[in-house]
Amino acid sequence: MKKRIILKLTVIITILTMILTSCTTASKTQEHYTDIKPAKTWVVLMEMNQFPQGFTDIPVDYINSERMKDMFVKLGVEEDHILVKKDDMSLEAVKDSISWLDENSQQDDLVFFYIATHGSWLREKLNWNKLLAPKWKALDRDNKILIVDSCNAAEFIEPFKNEKASGISIAAAGADELGWWGVEEEGLPIIGSIWLNYFTQAVFNKEADSNDDKLITIDEAFEYTTPQVQKYMKEEVFTVAEFVKVWHSIGQYPEKSDGYPNPVLYNNLPEKLVLNKLK
C-alpha cells in the first residue's frame, strides 16, 4: 500500500515539475511589446546643413529630417506632434526642443529626438555630453528614443549606455568613426545620411522582420540597417579614391574592412518597441 502511495506521489511530483518547468520556460521566452500609438507620440527633428565659418556646410536640403518626418507621418503621427528645426541648433535651441517634448507629452507617451549635424558641432559648440546629456536624462518619460546622426555619434550616446532612465539611444556611427552624408555633386545614388536612408526604409521592409512575427521593432530595423550601410559604403564610397582620402587623413582604412561604420544601439527599455505592424 505504501509503495503504491509513494509511486503515485512520485508521478504527481514529476508531472507538477514538468508543468512548472514549462510555465517558467514560457515566461522567460514570452516577448513583451510597446507599440507606437500615434496620438501619444511626440517627435523632435533637428538638422543642420548650413554652418558658420570654421565648419563645412552639408548641402542636402534637409533631406534627413524630411525622411524622418515622412516615416512618422506614414506611421500615423500627426504633423502637430512633430517639431522640425532646420539649422537652429544653438545650446538654447536644443534645450528648448527637449522642453517642448516635456511640455507636450505625458509620462507614458513615446518621445523621439533626432539630431543631425557635425560631430564637432555637438562636441565644441554644444558641449553635448556635459550640458545636454543631463537634460535628456532628466526628461522623465517611460519611453524615449534618441538618435544621433553625426560623425563620432557613439561618443554622444555613451552617457546613456547603462542608464535605465535613458530609454533607447542610437548612434549612426561609432565613437571614432566618420559618418557619411551623400551630396548631389558626388553623383552617388543616395543623398543625405546613408544610415538614415536605410533605417527609414527598414521600418516598412518585411525583410527587416527577422523573426517573421509581422512586427518590426526598433532593434530589428537597426540590425537590418547596419549591413546595408556597410555594403553601400564599401561598394559606392570607399571605391572612390577622392572620398577615401578623408579616412586616410585620420589614419583609418575602411576600404579594407567589410564592417564600416559600426552604428551603436543602447536599449534600456523593459519592453521591445514596435515601430510598425506589417499587414
C-alpha positions, 0 to 999 in steps of 0.5 A: 500500500505504501509503495503504491502511495509513494509511486503515485506521489512520485508521478504527481511530483514529476508531472507538477515539475514538468508543468512548472518547468514549462510555465517558467520556460514560457515566461522567460521566452514570452516577448513583451511589446510597446507599440507606437500609438500615434496620438501619444507620440511626440517627435523632435527633428533637428538638422543642420546643413548650413554652418558658420565659418570654421565648419563645412556646410552639408548641402542636402536640403534637409533631406534627413529630417524630411525622411524622418518626418515622412516615416512618422507621418506614414506611421500615423503621427500627426504633423502637430506632434512633430517639431522640425528645426532646420539649422537652429541648433544653438545650446538654447535651441536644443534645450528648448526642443527637449522642453517642448517634448516635456511640455507636450507629452505625458509620462507614458507617451513615446518621445523621439529626438533626432539630431543631425549635424557635425560631430564637432558641432555637438562636441565644441559648440554644444558641449553635448555630453556635459550640458545636454546629456543631463537634460535628456536624462532628466526628461522623465518619460517611460519611453524615449528614443534618441538618435544621433546622426553625426560623425563620432555619434557613439561618443554622444550616446555613451552617457546613456549606455547603462542608464535605465532612465535613458530609454533607447539611444542610437548612434549612426556611427561609432565613437571614432568613426566618420559618418557619411552624408551623400551630396548631389555633386558626388553623383552617388545614388543616395543623398543625405545620411546613408544610415538614415536612408536605410533605417527609414526604409527598414521600418516598412521592409518585411525583410527587416522582420527577422523573426517573421512575427509581422512586427518590426521593432526598433532593434530589428530595423537597426540590425537590418540597417547596419549591413546595408550601410556597410555594403553601400559604403564599401561598394559606392564610397570607399571605391572612390579614391577622392572620398577615401582620402578623408579616412586616410587623413585620420589614419583609418582604412575602411576600404579594407574592412567589410564592417564600416561604420559600426552604428551603436544601439543602447536599449534600456527599455523593459519592453521591445518597441514596435515601430510598425505592424506589417499587414 
